[in-house]
Amino acid sequence: MTKKILKIFSFTAVFAYIAFCAAVYIAPQYFFYKPSSQASDLEKAHHQGYPAQKVEYTAQDGTKLYGWYVPPTQGKPVVVFMHGNSYNIEAFFHKQIPLIKLGYGSFMPEYRGFGDIPGTISQNSLEQDSVAAIRWLYSQGYRNSQIYLYGMSLGSFTATHAAYSLGLRSPFAGLILEVPFDSLYAVVKDVIKFPLPLDYIIKDKHDNIGKIKQLRVPLLVMGAEKDTVVPVARAQNLFSQARQPKKLIIYPNAQHSTLYNHNNHQDILEWLKDNEKTRP
């Protein structure tokens, strides 16, 4: 009887292992993304000092998207903020308020699968959505030299992808990466200690390294020393592979989502100011 139970247990464990691996490969949306499907509250943003308007545009595959846009003043450039794998744009507009107070424009595009936009989240969909956002700015008359790309966490991939896809010949004004990774695959390897065939089951690797090496764009990388979501070593490795000009700031007591509380927005404004002085 004991052998029979052991056999059943072993079969069940093997089946569960294979089923889990298959699920990660087939449906990464449920393992790597934590979106809020609720519509972002623009009125709340207005009441808290972010005077954006909702703008709509379409991805290459026909998906209807939207973003929040505040036009610049005083001839300043626009900063495109691309958020991470959780929540929706409503959770992040406060990070843009210090910038718009000094005249910078702000554009916060939403991804499909987030903020009441239908669709399945994948590396391909995120790539399409990031490019569509920048193409909307083009439709408003912006050039790359008037656009800063700012990506947080997973947004480091969408921002870097946009810079790579649209800015190799004509670089963007700058690229700001907050708690970024070199690749999602590397982050998973850091976190998952259980033996899994990661090379085969993670098809969306979100490789920033391959793209960052080819970019010629002023770069600011900000990492959190106590980050337990994306180890700070991932940001440091990404930075090491980037070309000059570049700047790295590590916040000693910060965690993944607390850089704003450590006044990283002041460092961003200082970097923007310095970059505007030296940019042709």
Secondary structure, DSSP 8 states (H G I E B T S, - for coil): -HHHHHHHHHHHHHHHHHHHHHHHHH-THHHH-EE--S---HHHHHHTT---EEEEEE-TTS-EEEEEEE--STT--EEEEE--SEE-GGGTGGGGHHHHHTT-EEEEE--TTSTT--S---HHHHHHHHHHHHHHHHHTT--GGGEEEEEETTHHHHHHHHHHHHHSSS--SEEEEES--SBHHHHHHHH--S---HHHH-----BSHHHHTT--S-EEEEEETT-SSS-HHHHHHHHHHS-SSEEEEEETT--TT-TGGGTHHHHHHHHHHHHHHH--
